[in-house]
Structures are given as C-alpha cells and as structure tokens.
Amino acid sequence: MSEQRIKELLEELRGELQRTDGVDEALLASVRTLESNIGDLVDPAVDSDENTVLDDAIALEAVFAASHPVAEKIIRELINSLSRIGI
C-alpha cells in the first residue's frame, strides 16, 4: 500500500462528505485535521513522533458508523492502509 493510495482514499472521503447532506462543520474540520496530520507523516522534514493519526482516524470511524456508512468504509480502508505502512 503506497502513500498514493492513502491520498486517493482521503480524496474519496472528502468527496463523499461533500456529497452528503447534514455533515456538520466540526466533523469536516476533524477530517481536514486528519488529512493534514497524514500529510505531516509522509513528509520526512516533519517530526511526527507524537502524531496520533491512527487514533484520530479510529475516532472518526466511530463517528461515521452511526450516520455515514460510505465514509465509514473509506476511513476503515484508510486505517488499514496506514497500518500496513507502519503508522
């Protein structure tokens, strides 16, 4: 699993949330923060020793489970991808 696939999954997630009615701004902000943190992880110039990306993604998955099943599937795949590359 490559960094490219992670970027694709983030784009899918963003697109799904944009197409979905009733997504609040706080949830969108959480997704943007996750995306930024993932970007930091793949940037070798950024120190990411204390990054909690995986925990943040798991928390978002729980939020999506109740009301956004497609987004939940995408973030679950993202979590699996991050795990495979050692994050």
C-alpha positions as a printed Julia matrix, in Angstrom:
87×3 Matrix{Float64}:
   0.0    0.0    0.0
   1.5    3.26  -1.07
   1.24   6.84   0.01
  -0.59   7.45  -3.27
  -3.42   5.12  -2.21
  -3.72   6.98   1.08
  -4.06  10.25  -0.83
  -6.72   8.67  -3.05
  -8.68   7.49  -0.02
  -8.55  10.96   1.51
  -9.9   12.41  -1.75
 -12.69   9.8   -1.76
 -13.55  10.66   1.83
 -13.62  14.39   1.1
 -15.81  13.84  -1.96
 -18.22  11.6   -0.08
 -18.65  14.14   2.69
 -19.22  16.94   0.2
 -21.99  14.91  -1.48
 -23.65  14.05   1.85
 -26.26  16.31   3.41
 -26.11  17.02   7.11
 -22.35  16.87   7.67
 -21.52  19.45  10.31
 -18.54  21.79  10.21
 -16.89  20.22  13.25
 -16.76  16.86  11.52
 -15.36  18.43   8.35
 -12.72  20.18  10.46
 -11.76  16.84  12.03
 -11.31  15.31   8.58
  -9.17  18.28   7.47
  -7.02  17.91  10.58
  -6.61  14.19   9.92
  -5.62  14.92   6.34
  -3.06  17.48   7.47
  -1.61  15.11  10.05
  -1.31  12.33   7.49
   0.48  14.77   5.19
   2.91  15.52   8.01
   3.58  11.81   8.49
   4.64  11.28   4.91
   6.8   14.44   4.86
  10.3   13.45   6.01
  11.02  17.04   7.09
   8.3   16.97   9.76
   8.93  15.35  13.14
   5.96  13.07  13.73
   6.98  11.13  16.84
   3.92  12.23  18.79
   1.41  12.08  15.96
  -1.9   10.4   16.8
  -3.16   9.9   13.26
  -4.29   6.33  13.72
  -6.18   7.13  16.93
  -7.81  10.13  15.25
  -8.85   8.02  12.26
 -10.33   5.35  14.52
 -12.31   8.01  16.39
 -13.67   9.36  13.09
 -14.62   5.85  12.02
 -16.78   5.55  15.14
 -18.49   8.86  14.36
 -19.14   7.84  10.76
 -20.51   4.43  11.77
 -23.75   5.91  13.01
 -24.68   8.17  10.13
 -22.24   7.97   7.2
 -21.74   4.31   6.2
 -19.87   5.05   2.96
 -17.48   7.41   4.75
 -17.03   4.74   7.43
 -15.97   2.22   4.79
 -13.49   4.67   3.27
 -11.92   5.58   6.61
 -11.71   1.91   7.6
  -9.72   1.26   4.42
  -7.58   4.31   5.24
  -6.88   2.92   8.73
  -5.89  -0.42   7.22
  -3.62   1.31   4.73
  -1.93   3.38   7.44
  -1.38   0.23   9.5
   0.21  -1.55   6.56
   2.77   1.19   6.05
   3.67   1.15   9.72
   1.82   4.15  11.1
